[in-house]
Amino acid sequence: KPNIPTYESIDYYHDRDLIALALWVMSDGLLRTDEEIAEQMFKELPFKRRGERIRQRLHQAVKAAKSQLDG
């Protein structure tokens, strides 16, 4: 698991940290939808509720992580 700092707002998380988290979630090789990856990422973060900003940032990170894997 990547060492990601804990912040009170998704706005403080750097894209590279969220991408690292997405890559970590995907590293087990299980076939998941983007929503399932984002859900697992959310569980690793300190938030209690998932608002639209959090949802958008997590999905952006999933897309970026998949792009990195595709080369």
Secondary structure, DSSP 8 states (H G I E B T S, - for coil): -------SSGGGS-HHHHHHHHHHHHTT-----HHHHHHHHHHHSS-SS--HHHHHHHHHHHHHHHHHHH-
